[in-house]
Amino acid sequence: MATNVLGFDLEPCSMTPLTGFYRDGCCNTGGEDLGVHTVCALMTSEFLEFSAKVGNDLSTPRPELGFQGLLPGDCWCLCAARWKEAYDAGMAPPVKLGSTHRATLEWVSLEELRQHASD
């Protein structure tokens, strides 16, 4: 079982929409996950706008990729580096600590995550 940033078993992030690098609902990671999709984030309109402006449009559906697009209120496994970029810009979305994989701590401190905890 994977571990979250608090040292406990990793909790699911979202089944609707189905998230995670492995599309298992959890922010699991492995060697093939080059983007390190480990931060369980609660989407906000501000973050979605910010993400689109920096080149990662998460709102627009991409049916050819099986991606329905995200809405404010959705939870999604974000890349740790993208969350850190948003944090540094003052635009970080809230995170579910229990659903955020411990690998995130290689990119972001627990204190930074706690500042935006939604759980």
WOWO-V107433 format. One record per residue. RES is the residue in three letters. PSI is psi in whole degrees, -180 to 180 (999 if undefined). Layout:
BEGIN
RES:PSI  RES:PSI
END
This chain:
BEGIN
MET:135  ALA:160  THR:144  ASN:179  VAL:-14  LEU:-4  GLY:8  PHE:176  ASP:138  LEU:128  GLU:156  PRO:150  CYS:-56  SER:135  MET:-22  THR:101  PRO:153  LEU:119  THR:-178  GLY:147  PHE:-37  TYR:5  ARG:50  ASP:7  GLY:-6  CYS:157  CYS:49  ASN:157  THR:166  GLY:-178  GLY:-31  GLU:-9  ASP:79  LEU:-24  GLY:-8  VAL:67  HIS:75  THR:-7  VAL:117  CYS:106  ALA:145  LEU:115  MET:137  THR:158  SER:-37  GLU:-44  PHE:-42  LEU:-39  GLU:-46  PHE:-47  SER:-42  ALA:-40  LYS:-28  VAL:14  GLY:11  ASN:82  ASP:107  LEU:-5  SER:-32  THR:125  PRO:143  ARG:78  PRO:-31  GLU:-19  LEU:4  GLY:28  PHE:120  GLN:-8  GLY:148  LEU:152  LEU:155  PRO:137  GLY:-20  ASP:148  CYS:144  TRP:144  CYS:105  LEU:156  CYS:137  ALA:-41  ALA:-35  ARG:-42  TRP:-43  LYS:-40  GLU:-45  ALA:-40  TYR:-49  ASP:-28  ALA:2  GLY:23  MET:16  ALA:134  PRO:162  PRO:152  VAL:151  LYS:104  LEU:-40  GLY:-19  SER:5  THR:122  HIS:144  ARG:-23  ALA:-22  THR:-31  LEU:-8  GLU:-17  TRP:-32  VAL:143  SER:156  LEU:-36  GLU:-43  GLU:-42  LEU:-42  ARG:-32  GLN:-21  HIS:19  ALA:137  SER:-3  ASP:999
END
